[in-house]
Amino acid sequence: MKLKSIFRKLSVASVLAVAGTYIPQALAAPMPGTCERREGGAQEYPFSFNASFTEPDQNTTGKIIENAAGGEWNRPERYTVTCGCTNMREAYVTAIPLLKELDYTGGTDIEGTPLSYYALNNFLSVASMVYVGGDVEQNIAVPFYNKDNRNTGTPVSCSGARNTFKSGSRGQINLRFRRPFVGVQVIPPTRLLEVYLSSTPGVSSPTPVSYVTMSGTVTVPQNCEISPQPVVINFGDIMSTDFKRKGEMPKNFTPHQRDLTLACRNISDGVKVSLSFQGEADPSDPSALKSTNKDIAVKIEDSSSNAVISPNNGRLPVMMNYMDQTGKTGINVYPINTSNEMPEVGVFNSTATIRVEIE
């Protein structure tokens, strides 16, 4: 019984020890001259934009679109910082890009600082400018370090509730085309840059007070129209006795030639345009288009090279004139025998869909 009693006492003592007093530790003051945001970590400033560029000269290598996001990078949220000082008036702002690949340097901000463009993907790069308030009130090219905001207001406590900022909440981006592209480029949420503050010039703070996240889409709408529409070819009357050998056209038959023209929009230099053919291939000759006569199929050739165009996504090259946004190409079309048998007398038809392919 004594042994059981001792175990009970030890058990109670153990529970009491676990429920002992917790004494919270006060947060250490920031290092002299540095600033940090303590509640919730760095403030996020996300913005999203959708841009569409319809002119051909915009979709060219090296083309820069200024202020591509319009006014979308403009957030209202403020945040409070604690700094390693007693009172402060001016703040010193640092903005560091988080994209790593420097793609291009060119152009300047309002102060003459060169703009640095960092690669977003294979097609686009971005230069960013962060708005600095105080008495500066300008978008400053990123990166920049210890930029004095030249604030002339009343000093505030370095650790007080009135020590609030919006650095990073507002800015501008320029986009640069690294090379032309077709369609839509999706920019997933991308951490673009981080902002740091300090209360003393020349001091670097160890943690950011805010960061900027960008997302959106960039669209280059492109299209071409084929002429004539539809493309109709009438072979006329053909004697069935002239179809004597499989794979050959009728005796003394001349292939029908058709010129095709394209009227295009927003096709830049270097963008490849072709025509694709979609139709049912003949089971006896997959390189030919099936017809309503089991003994006849239709061949389509590139008129410039005599290369056979497959009815199953075959491609026909188009010669583009990028300056006036037109293209031209041509086809030769003729019937062939598919069975070594004399075709049944009567009308035959064959159809295919022609699509413009832009890549």
Buried (B, 14 or more C-beta within 10 A) or exposed (E): EEEEEEEEEEEEEEEEEEEEEEEEEEEEEBBEBBBBBEEEEBBBBBBBBBBEBEEBEBBBEEBBBEBBBEEBBBBEEEBBBBBBBEBBBBBBBBBBBBBEEEBBEEBEBEEEBEBBBBBBBEBBBBBBBBBBBBEBEEBBBBBBEBBBBBBEEEEBBBBEEEBEBBBBBBBBBBBBBBEBBBEEBEBEEBBBBBBBBBBBEEBEBEBBBBBBBBBBEBBBEBEBEBEEEEEEBEBEEBEBEBBEEBBBBBEEBEBBEBEBBBEBEBBBEEBEBBBBBEBBBBEBBEBBBBBEBBBBBBBBBBBEEEBBBBBBEBBBBBEBEBEEBBBEBBBBBBBBBBBEEBBEEEEBEBEBEBEBBBE
